[in-house]
Amino acid sequence: MGGGIVKGSVSLLAGDPGIGKSTLLLQVGLFLSNKHKVLYISGEESEEQIKLRAKRIGDTKKNEKLFAFIN
């Protein structure tokens, strides 16, 4: 992501299991949701798992701009 996050773009983050991809992207989503609407899409995790990760990161406030799609 040498050019940064581009508005309207889609990026795929890949890597070995357990290296922190989901945690990193949730942190980025929480940060960006301070000013923008963010859609967090998960194909493997439940809503409860995402909530627990957000609590571990330290986000305990209600967030009106971060939306999750769980498949």
mmCIF file of the N, C-alpha and C atoms, coordinates in Angstrom:
data_MODEL
# 
_entry.id   MODEL 
# 
loop_
_atom_site.group_PDB 
_atom_site.id 
_atom_site.type_symbol 
_atom_site.label_atom_id 
_atom_site.label_alt_id 
_atom_site.label_comp_id 
_atom_site.label_asym_id 
_atom_site.label_entity_id 
_atom_site.label_seq_id 
_atom_site.pdbx_PDB_ins_code 
_atom_site.Cartn_x 
_atom_site.Cartn_y 
_atom_site.Cartn_z 
_atom_site.occupancy 
_atom_site.B_iso_or_equiv 
_atom_site.pdbx_formal_charge 
_atom_site.auth_seq_id 
_atom_site.auth_comp_id 
_atom_site.auth_asym_id 
_atom_site.auth_atom_id 
_atom_site.pdbx_PDB_model_num 
ATOM 1   N N  . MET A 1 1  ? 0.834   -1.186  0.000  1.00 0.00 ? 1  MET A N  1 
ATOM 2   C CA . MET A 1 1  ? 0.000   0.000   0.000  1.00 0.00 ? 1  MET A CA 1 
ATOM 3   C C  . MET A 1 1  ? 0.874   1.243   0.000  1.00 0.00 ? 1  MET A C  1 
ATOM 4   N N  . GLY A 1 2  ? 1.854   1.239   -0.892 1.00 0.00 ? 2  GLY A N  1 
ATOM 5   C CA . GLY A 1 2  ? 2.808   2.333   -0.957 1.00 0.00 ? 2  GLY A CA 1 
ATOM 6   C C  . GLY A 1 2  ? 2.186   3.697   -1.169 1.00 0.00 ? 2  GLY A C  1 
ATOM 7   N N  . GLY A 1 3  ? 1.034   3.744   -1.867 1.00 0.00 ? 3  GLY A N  1 
ATOM 8   C CA . GLY A 1 3  ? 0.373   5.019   -2.098 1.00 0.00 ? 3  GLY A CA 1 
ATOM 9   C C  . GLY A 1 3  ? -0.659  5.366   -1.044 1.00 0.00 ? 3  GLY A C  1 
ATOM 10  N N  . GLY A 1 4  ? -0.813  4.505   -0.035 1.00 0.00 ? 4  GLY A N  1 
ATOM 11  C CA . GLY A 1 4  ? -1.795  4.752   1.019  1.00 0.00 ? 4  GLY A CA 1 
ATOM 12  C C  . GLY A 1 4  ? -3.157  4.189   0.653  1.00 0.00 ? 4  GLY A C  1 
ATOM 13  N N  . ILE A 1 5  ? -4.138  4.541   1.446  1.00 0.00 ? 5  ILE A N  1 
ATOM 14  C CA . ILE A 1 5  ? -5.510  4.097   1.220  1.00 0.00 ? 5  ILE A CA 1 
ATOM 15  C C  . ILE A 1 5  ? -6.160  5.072   0.243  1.00 0.00 ? 5  ILE A C  1 
ATOM 16  N N  . VAL A 1 6  ? -6.704  4.542   -0.832 1.00 0.00 ? 6  VAL A N  1 
ATOM 17  C CA . VAL A 1 6  ? -7.321  5.382   -1.861 1.00 0.00 ? 6  VAL A CA 1 
ATOM 18  C C  . VAL A 1 6  ? -8.830  5.289   -1.740 1.00 0.00 ? 6  VAL A C  1 
ATOM 19  N N  . LYS A 1 7  ? -9.482  6.427   -1.647 1.00 0.00 ? 7  LYS A N  1 
ATOM 20  C CA . LYS A 1 7  ? -10.925 6.481   -1.524 1.00 0.00 ? 7  LYS A CA 1 
ATOM 21  C C  . LYS A 1 7  ? -11.593 5.733   -2.682 1.00 0.00 ? 7  LYS A C  1 
ATOM 22  N N  . GLY A 1 8  ? -12.546 4.865   -2.333 1.00 0.00 ? 8  GLY A N  1 
ATOM 23  C CA . GLY A 1 8  ? -13.286 4.126   -3.341 1.00 0.00 ? 8  GLY A CA 1 
ATOM 24  C C  . GLY A 1 8  ? -12.584 2.880   -3.847 1.00 0.00 ? 8  GLY A C  1 
ATOM 25  N N  . SER A 1 9  ? -11.417 2.579   -3.305 1.00 0.00 ? 9  SER A N  1 
ATOM 26  C CA . SER A 1 9  ? -10.680 1.409   -3.768 1.00 0.00 ? 9  SER A CA 1 
ATOM 27  C C  . SER A 1 9  ? -10.926 0.215   -2.854 1.00 0.00 ? 9  SER A C  1 
ATOM 28  N N  . VAL A 1 10 ? -10.525 -0.950  -3.312 1.00 0.00 ? 10 VAL A N  1 
ATOM 29  C CA . VAL A 1 10 ? -10.605 -2.180  -2.535 1.00 0.00 ? 10 VAL A CA 1 
ATOM 30  C C  . VAL A 1 10 ? -9.212  -2.787  -2.505 1.00 0.00 ? 10 VAL A C  1 
ATOM 31  N N  . SER A 1 11 ? -8.780  -3.209  -1.329 1.00 0.00 ? 11 SER A N  1 
ATOM 32  C CA . SER A 1 11 ? -7.466  -3.841  -1.195 1.00 0.00 ? 11 SER A CA 1 
ATOM 33  C C  . SER A 1 11 ? -7.625  -5.179  -0.499 1.00 0.00 ? 11 SER A C  1 
ATOM 34  N N  . LEU A 1 12 ? -6.828  -6.149  -0.903 1.00 0.00 ? 12 LEU A N  1 
ATOM 35  C CA . LEU A 1 12 ? -6.829  -7.474  -0.290 1.00 0.00 ? 12 LEU A CA 1 
ATOM 36  C C  . LEU A 1 12 ? -5.548  -7.631  0.504  1.00 0.00 ? 12 LEU A C  1 
ATOM 37  N N  . LEU A 1 13 ? -5.693  -7.973  1.785  1.00 0.00 ? 13 LEU A N  1 
ATOM 38  C CA . LEU A 1 13 ? -4.543  -8.214  2.648  1.00 0.00 ? 13 LEU A CA 1 
ATOM 39  C C  . LEU A 1 13 ? -4.453  -9.715  2.879  1.00 0.00 ? 13 LEU A C  1 
ATOM 40  N N  . ALA A 1 14 ? -3.315  -10.294 2.551  1.00 0.00 ? 14 ALA A N  1 
ATOM 41  C CA . ALA A 1 14 ? -3.149  -11.745 2.670  1.00 0.00 ? 14 ALA A CA 1 
ATOM 42  C C  . ALA A 1 14 ? -1.918  -12.061 3.503  1.00 0.00 ? 14 ALA A C  1 
ATOM 43  N N  . GLY A 1 15 ? -1.902  -13.251 4.077  1.00 0.00 ? 15 GLY A N  1 
ATOM 44  C CA . GLY A 1 15 ? -0.756  -13.695 4.861  1.00 0.00 ? 15 GLY A CA 1 
ATOM 45  C C  . GLY A 1 15 ? -1.103  -14.950 5.626  1.00 0.00 ? 15 GLY A C  1 
ATOM 46  N N  . ASP A 1 16 ? -0.134  -15.472 6.338  1.00 0.00 ? 16 ASP A N  1 
ATOM 47  C CA . ASP A 1 16 ? -0.322  -16.688 7.119  1.00 0.00 ? 16 ASP A CA 1 
ATOM 48  C C  . ASP A 1 16 ? -1.359  -16.482 8.226  1.00 0.00 ? 16 ASP A C  1 
ATOM 49  N N  . PRO A 1 17 ? -2.040  -17.575 8.623  1.00 0.00 ? 17 PRO A N  1 
ATOM 50  C CA . PRO A 1 17 ? -3.010  -17.480 9.721  1.00 0.00 ? 17 PRO A CA 1 
ATOM 51  C C  . PRO A 1 17 ? -2.345  -17.021 11.020 1.00 0.00 ? 17 PRO A C  1 
ATOM 52  N N  . GLY A 1 18 ? -3.041  -16.157 11.742 1.00 0.00 ? 18 GLY A N  1 
ATOM 53  C CA . GLY A 1 18 ? -2.592  -15.761 13.068 1.00 0.00 ? 18 GLY A CA 1 
ATOM 54  C C  . GLY A 1 18 ? -1.556  -14.664 13.134 1.00 0.00 ? 18 GLY A C  1 
ATOM 55  N N  . ILE A 1 19 ? -1.259  -14.002 12.019 1.00 0.00 ? 19 ILE A N  1 
ATOM 56  C CA . ILE A 1 19 ? -0.225  -12.960 12.064 1.00 0.00 ? 19 ILE A CA 1 
ATOM 57  C C  . ILE A 1 19 ? -0.789  -11.572 12.372 1.00 0.00 ? 19 ILE A C  1 
ATOM 58  N N  . GLY A 1 20 ? -2.125  -11.463 12.464 1.00 0.00 ? 20 GLY A N  1 
ATOM 59  C CA . GLY A 1 20 ? -2.718  -10.195 12.883 1.00 0.00 ? 20 GLY A CA 1 
ATOM 60  C C  . GLY A 1 20 ? -3.414  -9.391  11.814 1.00 0.00 ? 20 GLY A C  1 
ATOM 61  N N  . LYS A 1 21 ? -3.765  -10.019 10.705 1.00 0.00 ? 21 LYS A N  1 
ATOM 62  C CA . LYS A 1 21 ? -4.433  -9.286  9.621  1.00 0.00 ? 21 LYS A CA 1 
ATOM 63  C C  . LYS A 1 21 ? -5.754  -8.687  10.083 1.00 0.00 ? 21 LYS A C  1 
ATOM 64  N N  . SER A 1 22 ? -6.582  -9.502  10.729 1.00 0.00 ? 22 SER A N  1 
ATOM 65  C CA . SER A 1 22 ? -7.893  -9.025  11.177 1.00 0.00 ? 22 SER A CA 1 
ATOM 66  C C  . SER A 1 22 ? -7.756  -7.945  12.240 1.00 0.00 ? 22 SER A C  1 
ATOM 67  N N  . THR A 1 23 ? -6.822  -8.127  13.150 1.00 0.00 ? 23 THR A N  1 
ATOM 68  C CA . THR A 1 23 ? -6.605  -7.120  14.200 1.00 0.00 ? 23 THR A CA 1 
ATOM 69  C C  . THR A 1 23 ? -6.139  -5.803  13.588 1.00 0.00 ? 23 THR A C  1 
ATOM 70  N N  . LEU A 1 24 ? -5.203  -5.876  12.667 1.00 0.00 ? 24 LEU A N  1 
ATOM 71  C CA . LEU A 1 24 ? -4.696  -4.670  12.011 1.00 0.00 ? 24 LEU A CA 1 
ATOM 72  C C  . LEU A 1 24 ? -5.815  -3.934  11.275 1.00 0.00 ? 24 LEU A C  1 
ATOM 73  N N  . LEU A 1 25 ? -6.605  -4.675  10.498 1.00 0.00 ? 25 LEU A N  1 
ATOM 74  C CA . LEU A 1 25 ? -7.663  -4.032  9.720  1.00 0.00 ? 25 LEU A CA 1 
ATOM 75  C C  . LEU A 1 25 ? -8.774  -3.490  10.605 1.00 0.00 ? 25 LEU A C  1 
ATOM 76  N N  . LEU A 1 26 ? -9.056  -4.147  11.723 1.00 0.00 ? 26 LEU A N  1 
ATOM 77  C CA . LEU A 1 26 ? -10.053 -3.608  12.648 1.00 0.00 ? 26 LEU A CA 1 
ATOM 78  C C  . LEU A 1 26 ? -9.538  -2.321  13.284 1.00 0.00 ? 26 LEU A C  1 
ATOM 79  N N  . GLN A 1 27 ? -8.254  -2.283  13.632 1.00 0.00 ? 27 GLN A N  1 
ATOM 80  C CA . GLN A 1 27 ? -7.664  -1.051  14.173 1.00 0.00 ? 27 GLN A CA 1 
ATOM 81  C C  . GLN A 1 27 ? -7.759  0.088   13.160 1.00 0.00 ? 27 GLN A C  1 
ATOM 82  N N  . VAL A 1 28 ? -7.446  -0.190  11.912 1.00 0.00 ? 28 VAL A N  1 
ATOM 83  C CA . VAL A 1 28 ? -7.537  0.831   10.859 1.00 0.00 ? 28 VAL A CA 1 
ATOM 84  C C  . VAL A 1 28 ? -8.984  1.280   10.703 1.00 0.00 ? 28 VAL A C  1 
ATOM 85  N N  . GLY A 1 29 ? -9.916  0.319   10.687 1.00 0.00 ? 29 GLY A N  1 
ATOM 86  C CA . GLY A 1 29 ? -11.336 0.653   10.560 1.00 0.00 ? 29 GLY A CA 1 
ATOM 87  C C  . GLY A 1 29 ? -11.831 1.515   11.696 1.00 0.00 ? 29 GLY A C  1 
ATOM 88  N N  . LEU A 1 30 ? -11.435 1.174   12.920 1.00 0.00 ? 30 LEU A N  1 
ATOM 89  C CA . LEU A 1 30 ? -11.842 1.972   14.080 1.00 0.00 ? 30 LEU A CA 1 
ATOM 90  C C  . LEU A 1 30 ? -11.269 3.383   14.003 1.00 0.00 ? 30 LEU A C  1 
ATOM 91  N N  . PHE A 1 31 ? -10.021 3.498   13.580 1.00 0.00 ? 31 PHE A N  1 
ATOM 92  C CA . PHE A 1 31 ? -9.404  4.817   13.443 1.00 0.00 ? 31 PHE A CA 1 
ATOM 93  C C  . PHE A 1 31 ? -10.121 5.655   12.385 1.00 0.00 ? 31 PHE A C  1 
ATOM 94  N N  . LEU A 1 32 ? -10.347 5.060   11.219 1.00 0.00 ? 32 LEU A N  1 
ATOM 95  C CA . LEU A 1 32 ? -10.997 5.805   10.132 1.00 0.00 ? 32 LEU A CA 1 
ATOM 96  C C  . LEU A 1 32 ? -12.441 6.159   10.455 1.00 0.00 ? 32 LEU A C  1 
ATOM 97  N N  . SER A 1 33 ? -13.089 5.356   11.297 1.00 0.00 ? 33 SER A N  1 
ATOM 98  C CA . SER A 1 33 ? -14.498 5.609   11.612 1.00 0.00 ? 33 SER A CA 1 
ATOM 99  C C  . SER A 1 33 ? -14.693 6.833   12.503 1.00 0.00 ? 33 SER A C  1 
ATOM 100 N N  . ASN A 1 34 ? -13.604 7.436   12.950 1.00 0.00 ? 34 ASN A N  1 
ATOM 101 C CA . ASN A 1 34 ? -13.731 8.699   13.683 1.00 0.00 ? 34 ASN A CA 1 
ATOM 102 C C  . ASN A 1 34 ? -14.246 9.811   12.776 1.00 0.00 ? 34 ASN A C  1 
ATOM 103 N N  . LYS A 1 35 ? -13.950 9.709   11.476 1.00 0.00 ? 35 LYS A N  1 
ATOM 104 C CA . LYS A 1 35 ? -14.352 10.753  10.533 1.00 0.00 ? 35 LYS A CA 1 
ATOM 105 C C  . LYS A 1 35 ? -15.148 10.240  9.336  1.00 0.00 ? 35 LYS A C  1 
ATOM 106 N N  . HIS A 1 36 ? -15.110 8.934   9.075  1.00 0.00 ? 36 HIS A N  1 
ATOM 107 C CA . HIS A 1 36 ? -15.729 8.379   7.876  1.00 0.00 ? 36 HIS A CA 1 
ATOM 108 C C  . HIS A 1 36 ? -16.557 7.146   8.222  1.00 0.00 ? 36 HIS A C  1 
ATOM 109 N N  . LYS A 1 37 ? -17.491 6.809   7.352  1.00 0.00 ? 37 LYS A N  1 
ATOM 110 C CA . LYS A 1 37 ? -18.201 5.547   7.482  1.00 0.00 ? 37 LYS A CA 1 
ATOM 111 C C  . LYS A 1 37 ? -17.284 4.436   6.976  1.00 0.00 ? 37 LYS A C  1 
ATOM 112 N N  . VAL A 1 38 ? -17.248 3.318   7.705  1.00 0.00 ? 38 VAL A N  1 
ATOM 113 C CA . VAL A 1 38 ? -16.371 2.201   7.363  1.00 0.00 ? 38 VAL A CA 1 
ATOM 114 C C  . VAL A 1 38 ? -17.181 0.913   7.340  1.00 0.00 ? 38 VAL A C  1 
ATOM 115 N N  . LEU A 1 39 ? -16.970 0.096   6.325  1.00 0.00 ? 39 LEU A N  1 
ATOM 116 C CA . LEU A 1 39 ? -17.595 -1.225  6.237  1.00 0.00 ? 39 LEU A CA 1 
ATOM 117 C C  . LEU A 1 39 ? -16.520 -2.273  6.454  1.00 0.00 ? 39 LEU A C  1 
ATOM 118 N N  . TYR A 1 40 ? -16.671 -3.064  7.509  1.00 0.00 ? 40 TYR A N  1 
ATOM 119 C CA . TYR A 1 40 ? -15.744 -4.156  7.834  1.00 0.00 ? 40 TYR A CA 1 
ATOM 120 C C  . TYR A 1 40 ? -16.425 -5.447  7.411  1.00 0.00 ? 40 TYR A C  1 
ATOM 121 N N  . ILE A 1 41 ? -15.825 -6.152  6.463  1.00 0.00 ? 41 ILE A N  1 
ATOM 122 C CA . ILE A 1 41 ? -16.421 -7.384  5.936  1.00 0.00 ? 41 ILE A CA 1 
ATOM 123 C C  . ILE A 1 41 ? -15.616 -8.576  6.426  1.00 0.00 ? 41 ILE A C  1 
ATOM 124 N N  . SER A 1 42 ? -16.317 -9.551  7.021  1.00 0.00 ? 42 SER A N  1 
ATOM 125 C CA . SER A 1 42 ? -15.651 -10.751 7.513  1.00 0.00 ? 42 SER A CA 1 
ATOM 126 C C  . SER A 1 42 ? -16.336 -11.985 6.957  1.00 0.00 ? 42 SER A C  1 
ATOM 127 N N  . GLY A 1 43 ? -15.550 -12.877 6.393  1.00 0.00 ? 43 GLY A N  1 
ATOM 128 C CA . GLY A 1 43 ? -16.091 -14.126 5.876  1.00 0.00 ? 43 GLY A CA 1 
ATOM 129 C C  . GLY A 1 43 ? -15.842 -15.298 6.799  1.00 0.00 ? 43 GLY A C  1 
ATOM 130 N N  . GLU A 1 44 ? -15.089 -15.071 7.875  1.00 0.00 ? 44 GLU A N  1 
ATOM 131 C CA . GLU A 1 44 ? -14.714 -16.177 8.748  1.00 0.00 ? 44 GLU A CA 1 
ATOM 132 C C  . GLU A 1 44 ? -15.075 -15.976 10.207 1.00 0.00 ? 44 GLU A C  1 
ATOM 133 N N  . GLU A 1 45 ? -15.238 -14.734 10.640 1.00 0.00 ? 45 GLU A N  1 
ATOM 134 C CA . GLU A 1 45 ? -15.459 -14.469 12.057 1.00 0.00 ? 45 GLU A CA 1 
ATOM 135 C C  . GLU A 1 45 ? -16.903 -14.108 12.349 1.00 0.00 ? 45 GLU A C  1 
ATOM 136 N N  . SER A 1 46 ? -17.334 -14.447 13.556 1.00 0.00 ? 46 SER A N  1 
ATOM 137 C CA . SER A 1 46 ? -18.686 -14.094 13.983 1.00 0.00 ? 46 SER A CA 1 
ATOM 138 C C  . SER A 1 46 ? -18.690 -12.660 14.524 1.00 0.00 ? 46 SER A C  1 
ATOM 139 N N  . GLU A 1 47 ? -19.877 -12.126 14.689 1.00 0.00 ? 47 GLU A N  1 
ATOM 140 C CA . GLU A 1 47 ? -20.026 -10.785 15.259 1.00 0.00 ? 47 GLU A CA 1 
ATOM 141 C C  . GLU A 1 47 ? -19.403 -10.737 16.655 1.00 0.00 ? 47 GLU A C  1 
ATOM 142 N N  . GLU A 1 48 ? -19.608 -11.781 17.434 1.00 0.00 ? 48 GLU A N  1 
ATOM 143 C CA . GLU A 1 48 ? -19.064 -11.831 18.796 1.00 0.00 ? 48 GLU A CA 1 
ATOM 144 C C  . GLU A 1 48 ? -17.534 -11.814 18.790 1.00 0.00 ? 48 GLU A C  1 
ATOM 145 N N  . GLN A 1 49 ? -16.913 -12.542 17.864 1.00 0.00 ? 49 GLN A N  1 
ATOM 146 C CA . GLN A 1 49 ? -15.452 -12.542 17.765 1.00 0.00 ? 49 GLN A CA 1 
ATOM 147 C C  . GLN A 1 49 ? -14.917 -11.151 17.431 1.00 0.00 ? 49 GLN A C  1 
ATOM 148 N N  . ILE A 1 50 ? -15.617 -10.447 16.549 1.00 0.00 ? 50 ILE A N  1 
ATOM 149 C CA . ILE A 1 50 ? -15.189 -9.094  16.174 1.00 0.00 ? 50 ILE A CA 1 
ATOM 150 C C  . ILE A 1 50 ? -15.336 -8.149  17.356 1.00 0.00 ? 50 ILE A C  1 
ATOM 151 N N  . LYS A 1 51 ? -16.435 -8.268  18.098 1.00 0.00 ? 51 LYS A N  1 
ATOM 152 C CA . LYS A 1 51 ? -16.637 -7.431  19.286 1.00 0.00 ? 51 LYS A CA 1 
ATOM 153 C C  . LYS A 1 51 ? -15.546 -7.684  20.328 1.00 0.00 ? 51 LYS A C  1 
ATOM 154 N N  . LEU A 1 52 ? -15.203 -8.955  20.550 1.00 0.00 ? 52 LEU A N  1 
ATOM 155 C CA . LEU A 1 52 ? -14.153 -9.285  21.516 1.00 0.00 ? 52 LEU A CA 1 
ATOM 156 C C  . LEU A 1 52 ? -12.807 -8.717  21.083 1.00 0.00 ? 52 LEU A C  1 
ATOM 157 N N  . ARG A 1 53 ? -12.505 -8.785  19.798 1.00 0.00 ? 53 ARG A N  1 
ATOM 158 C CA . ARG A 1 53 ? -11.245 -8.228  19.287 1.00 0.00 ? 53 ARG A CA 1 
ATOM 159 C C  . ARG A 1 53 ? -11.226 -6.721  19.497 1.00 0.00 ? 53 ARG A C  1 
ATOM 160 N N  . ALA A 1 54 ? -12.326 -6.049  19.226 1.00 0.00 ? 54 ALA A N  1 
ATOM 161 C CA . ALA A 1 54 ? -12.393 -4.596  19.418 1.00 0.00 ? 54 ALA A CA 1 
ATOM 162 C C  . ALA A 1 54 ? -12.161 -4.244  20.891 1.00 0.00 ? 54 ALA A C  1 
ATOM 163 N N  . LYS A 1 55 ? -12.705 -5.031  21.796 1.00 0.00 ? 55 LYS A N  1 
ATOM 164 C CA . LYS A 1 55 ? -12.473 -4.785  23.226 1.00 0.00 ? 55 LYS A CA 1 
ATOM 165 C C  . LYS A 1 55 ? -11.010 -4.996  23.585 1.00 0.00 ? 55 LYS A C  1 
ATOM 166 N N  . ARG A 1 56 ? -10.364 -6.022  23.015 1.00 0.00 ? 56 ARG A N  1 
ATOM 167 C CA . ARG A 1 56 ? -8.941  -6.263  23.279 1.00 0.00 ? 56 ARG A CA 1 
ATOM 168 C C  . ARG A 1 56 ? -8.084  -5.111  22.757 1.00 0.00 ? 56 ARG A C  1 
ATOM 169 N N  . ILE A 1 57 ? -8.495  -4.546  21.631 1.00 0.00 ? 57 ILE A N  1 
ATOM 170 C CA . ILE A 1 57 ? -7.769  -3.406  21.063 1.00 0.00 ? 57 ILE A CA 1 
ATOM 171 C C  . ILE A 1 57 ? -7.904  -2.193  21.985 1.00 0.00 ? 57 ILE A C  1 
ATOM 172 N N  . GLY A 1 58 ? -9.011  -2.142  22.724 1.00 0.00 ? 58 GLY A N  1 
ATOM 173 C CA . GLY A 1 58 ? -9.224  -1.034  23.641 1.00 0.00 ? 58 GLY A CA 1 
ATOM 174 C C  . GLY A 1 58 ? -10.387 -0.156  23.264 1.00 0.00 ? 58 GLY A C  1 
ATOM 175 N N  . ASP A 1 59 ? -11.141 -0.539  22.246 1.00 0.00 ? 59 ASP A N  1 
ATOM 176 C CA . ASP A 1 59 ? -12.300 0.253   21.828 1.00 0.00 ? 59 ASP A CA 1 
ATOM 177 C C  . ASP A 1 59 ? -13.527 -0.264  22.557 1.00 0.00 ? 59 ASP A C  1 
ATOM 178 N N  . THR A 1 60 ? -14.055 0.527   23.495 1.00 0.00 ? 60 THR A N  1 
ATOM 179 C CA . THR A 1 60 ? -15.220 0.101   24.271 1.00 0.00 ? 60 THR A CA 1 
ATOM 180 C C  . THR A 1 60 ? -16.431 1.006   24.061 1.00 0.00 ? 60 THR A C  1 
ATOM 181 N N  . LYS A 1 61 ? -16.252 2.076   23.295 1.00 0.00 ? 61 LYS A N  1 
ATOM 182 C CA . LYS A 1 61 ? -17.381 2.992   23.067 1.00 0.00 ? 61 LYS A CA 1 
ATOM 183 C C  . LYS A 1 61 ? -18.233 2.514   21.893 1.00 0.00 ? 61 LYS A C  1 
ATOM 184 N N  . LYS A 1 62 ? -19.496 2.949   21.893 1.00 0.00 ? 62 LYS A N  1 
ATOM 185 C CA . LYS A 1 62 ? -20.384 2.617   20.783 1.00 0.00 ? 62 LYS A CA 1 
ATOM 186 C C  . LYS A 1 62 ? -19.924 3.386   19.551 1.00 0.00 ? 62 LYS A C  1 
ATOM 187 N N  . ASN A 1 63 ? -19.890 2.698   18.424 1.00 0.00 ? 63 ASN A N  1 
ATOM 188 C CA . ASN A 1 63 ? -19.395 3.306   17.198 1.00 0.00 ? 63 ASN A CA 1 
ATOM 189 C C  . ASN A 1 63 ? -20.527 3.359   16.182 1.00 0.00 ? 63 ASN A C  1 
ATOM 190 N N  . GLU A 1 64 ? -20.896 4.561   15.784 1.00 0.00 ? 64 GLU A N  1 
ATOM 191 C CA . GLU A 1 64 ? -22.008 4.769   14.851 1.00 0.00 ? 64 GLU A CA 1 
ATOM 192 C C  . GLU A 1 64 ? -21.571 4.736   13.388 1.00 0.00 ? 64 GLU A C  1 
ATOM 193 N N  . LYS A 1 65 ? -20.270 4.696   13.127 1.00 0.00 ? 65 LYS A N  1 
ATOM 194 C CA . LYS A 1 65 ? -19.787 4.784   11.747 1.00 0.00 ? 65 LYS A CA 1 
ATOM 195 C C  . LYS A 1 65 ? -19.054 3.544   11.274 1.00 0.00 ? 65 LYS A C  1 
ATOM 196 N N  . LEU A 1 66 ? -18.927 2.540   12.131 1.00 0.00 ? 66 LEU A N  1 
ATOM 197 C CA . LEU A 1 66 ? -18.281 1.289   11.716 1.00 0.00 ? 66 LEU A CA 1 
ATOM 198 C C  . LEU A 1 66 ? -19.361 0.227   11.567 1.00 0.00 ? 66 LEU A C  1 
ATOM 199 N N  . PHE A 1 67 ? -19.503 -0.266  10.354 1.00 0.00 ? 67 PHE A N  1 
ATOM 200 C CA . PHE A 1 67 ? -20.526 -1.267  10.041 1.00 0.00 ? 67 PHE A CA 1 
ATOM 201 C C  . PHE A 1 67 ? -19.834 -2.575  9.712  1.00 0.00 ? 67 PHE A C  1 
ATOM 202 N N  . ALA A 1 68 ? -20.427 -3.680  10.153 1.00 0.00 ? 68 ALA A N  1 
ATOM 203 C CA . ALA A 1 68 ? -19.833 -4.999  9.894  1.00 0.00 ? 68 ALA A CA 1 
ATOM 204 C C  . ALA A 1 68 ? -20.775 -5.826  9.061  1.00 0.00 ? 68 ALA A C  1 
ATOM 205 N N  . PHE A 1 69 ? -20.209 -6.530  8.084  1.00 0.00 ? 69 PHE A N  1 
ATOM 206 C CA . PHE A 1 69 ? -20.940 -7.506  7.280  1.00 0.00 ? 69 PHE A CA 1 
ATOM 207 C C  . PHE A 1 69 ? -20.297 -8.848  7.551  1.00 0.00 ? 69 PHE A C  1 
ATOM 208 N N  . ILE A 1 70 ? -21.072 -9.759  8.140  1.00 0.00 ? 70 ILE A N  1 
ATOM 209 C CA . ILE A 1 70 ? -20.564 -11.072 8.486  1.00 0.00 ? 70 ILE A CA 1 
ATOM 210 C C  . ILE A 1 70 ? -21.235 -12.085 7.579  1.00 0.00 ? 70 ILE A C  1 
ATOM 211 N N  . ASN A 1 71 ? -20.433 -12.867 6.854  1.00 0.00 ? 71 ASN A N  1 
ATOM 212 C CA . ASN A 1 71 ? -20.960 -13.840 5.922  1.00 0.00 ? 71 ASN A CA 1 
ATOM 213 C C  . ASN A 1 71 ? -20.868 -15.222 6.512  1.00 0.00 ? 71 ASN A C  1 
# 
